[in-house]
């Protein structure tokens, strides 16, 4: 990962934490599915479908019934899915 990409991910992490009203001096390492869905702009049920069918490969932590998402994984997911257009390159 180059330094520009790493800086982009750090900026996205900061945006996510601000969106979730987290204390920047004590940010959480991970959030529950409801907050992760809010940060991504999808429904929590959508994340459940993505988990069950493996769509998009978004990493998650599962302990018993509890599902958590690392802030860093959410930021990486957003950075990897960011596009400038939907057309083919020429």
C-alpha positions as CSV (number, residue, x, y, z in Angstrom):
1,X,0.0,0.0,0.0
2,X,1.5,3.3,-1.0
3,X,1.5,6.4,1.3
4,X,-1.2,8.2,-0.7
5,X,-3.6,5.2,-0.4
6,X,-2.8,4.9,3.4
7,X,-3.5,8.6,3.9
8,X,-6.8,8.2,2.0
9,X,-7.8,5.3,4.3
10,X,-6.8,7.4,7.4
11,X,-9.0,10.2,6.1
12,X,-11.9,7.9,5.6
13,X,-11.4,6.4,9.1
14,X,-11.6,10.0,10.5
15,X,-14.8,10.7,8.5
16,X,-16.4,7.5,9.8
17,X,-15.5,8.3,13.4
18,X,-16.9,11.8,13.0
19,X,-20.1,10.5,11.3
20,X,-20.6,8.1,14.3
21,X,-19.9,10.9,16.8
22,X,-16.9,9.0,18.3
23,X,-14.5,10.7,20.6
24,X,-11.4,11.2,18.4
25,X,-9.0,10.9,21.4
26,X,-10.5,7.4,22.3
27,X,-11.9,6.0,19.0
28,X,-13.4,2.5,19.1
29,X,-11.5,-0.3,17.2
30,X,-14.7,-1.8,16.1
31,X,-18.5,-1.1,15.9
32,X,-21.6,-3.2,15.8
33,X,-23.4,-4.0,12.6
34,X,-26.0,-1.3,13.0
35,X,-23.3,1.4,13.3
36,X,-21.3,-0.2,10.4
37,X,-24.4,-0.1,8.2
38,X,-25.0,3.5,9.1
39,X,-21.4,4.4,8.2
40,X,-21.7,2.6,4.8
41,X,-25.1,4.0,4.1
42,X,-26.9,0.6,3.9
43,X,-29.3,-1.2,6.1
44,X,-28.1,-3.6,8.8
45,X,-30.0,-6.4,7.1
46,X,-27.9,-5.7,3.9
47,X,-24.7,-6.4,5.9
48,X,-26.3,-9.6,7.2
49,X,-26.9,-10.7,3.6
50,X,-23.4,-9.7,2.5
51,X,-22.0,-11.8,5.4
52,X,-24.1,-14.9,4.7
53,X,-23.3,-15.0,0.9
54,X,-19.8,-13.6,1.1
55,X,-20.6,-10.6,-1.1
56,X,-17.9,-7.9,-1.3
57,X,-15.6,-9.8,1.2
58,X,-16.1,-7.2,3.9
59,X,-14.3,-8.6,7.0
60,X,-16.3,-9.0,10.2
61,X,-15.7,-10.3,13.7
62,X,-18.1,-12.9,15.1
63,X,-18.2,-14.0,18.7
64,X,-21.4,-15.9,19.5
65,X,-24.3,-13.8,18.2
66,X,-22.3,-10.6,18.3
67,X,-21.0,-9.2,15.0
68,X,-18.5,-6.4,14.9
69,X,-16.7,-4.5,12.1
70,X,-13.3,-2.9,12.5
71,X,-13.2,0.8,11.6
72,X,-10.1,0.2,9.6
73,X,-11.9,-2.5,7.5
74,X,-14.8,-0.2,6.9
75,X,-12.4,2.5,5.7
76,X,-10.5,0.0,3.5
77,X,-13.8,-1.2,2.0
78,X,-14.9,2.4,1.1
79,X,-11.4,3.2,-0.3
80,X,-11.4,0.1,-2.5
81,X,-15.0,0.7,-3.8
82,X,-14.4,4.4,-4.6
83,X,-14.6,5.0,-8.4
84,X,-14.5,8.0,-10.7
85,X,-16.8,6.5,-13.4
86,X,-18.6,3.4,-14.4
87,X,-17.3,3.3,-18.0
88,X,-14.6,1.2,-19.5
89,X,-11.1,2.6,-19.7
90,X,-9.8,3.2,-23.2
